């Protein structure tokens, strides 16, 4: 495992930092598995050639109901 690999205590601290203080150990273990999977997938992404244009754009608009 890499030296920066997550463990359950790190996940518990991260969850507490974002206000998730009532997660059970089972929830924390699921979060740990998800975080490890995300790290592994992120490590496989080819990012050297990505530009800002490759970022997803989230566009929102509000309907204009005649307000001026």
C-alpha positions as CSV (number, residue, x, y, z in Angstrom):
1,X,0.0,0.0,0.0
2,X,1.3,3.5,-0.7
3,X,2.4,5.5,2.3
4,X,-0.5,8.0,1.9
5,X,-3.1,5.2,1.9
6,X,-6.2,6.0,3.9
7,X,-7.1,4.2,7.1
8,X,-10.3,4.1,9.1
9,X,-9.1,6.8,11.6
10,X,-8.3,9.2,8.8
11,X,-11.7,8.6,7.3
12,X,-13.3,9.1,10.7
13,X,-11.5,12.5,11.1
14,X,-12.5,13.6,7.6
15,X,-16.1,12.6,8.2
16,X,-16.1,14.5,11.5
17,X,-14.5,17.6,9.8
18,X,-17.5,17.8,7.4
19,X,-20.1,17.2,10.1
20,X,-20.8,13.5,9.7
21,X,-20.3,12.6,13.3
22,X,-23.0,10.0,13.7
23,X,-21.7,7.5,11.1
24,X,-21.5,3.9,12.3
25,X,-18.3,1.9,11.8
26,X,-20.0,0.1,8.9
27,X,-20.7,3.4,7.2
28,X,-17.1,4.5,7.8
29,X,-15.8,1.3,6.3
30,X,-18.0,1.8,3.2
31,X,-16.7,5.4,2.9
32,X,-13.1,4.1,3.2
33,X,-13.7,1.6,0.4
34,X,-15.2,4.2,-1.8
35,X,-12.4,6.7,-1.1
36,X,-9.8,4.0,-1.9
37,X,-11.6,3.1,-5.1
38,X,-11.7,6.8,-6.1
39,X,-8.0,7.2,-5.5
40,X,-7.2,4.1,-7.6
41,X,-9.3,5.3,-10.5
42,X,-7.9,8.9,-10.2
43,X,-4.4,7.4,-10.4
44,X,-5.3,5.7,-13.7
45,X,-6.7,8.9,-15.4
46,X,-4.5,10.4,-18.1
47,X,-4.5,14.0,-17.2
48,X,-1.4,15.4,-18.9
49,X,-3.3,16.5,-22.0
50,X,-6.4,17.8,-20.3
51,X,-7.3,21.5,-20.7
52,X,-9.9,23.7,-19.1
53,X,-12.2,23.0,-22.0
54,X,-12.3,19.3,-20.9
55,X,-13.9,20.2,-17.6
56,X,-17.6,19.6,-17.3
57,X,-19.6,22.8,-17.5
58,X,-22.7,23.1,-15.2
59,X,-25.0,25.7,-16.6
60,X,-28.0,26.8,-14.8
61,X,-30.6,29.4,-15.8
62,X,-33.6,30.9,-14.1
63,X,-36.8,31.5,-16.1
64,X,-37.5,35.1,-16.7
65,X,-41.1,35.7,-15.6
66,X,-41.3,39.3,-16.9
67,X,-39.3,40.8,-14.0
68,X,-37.3,43.8,-14.8
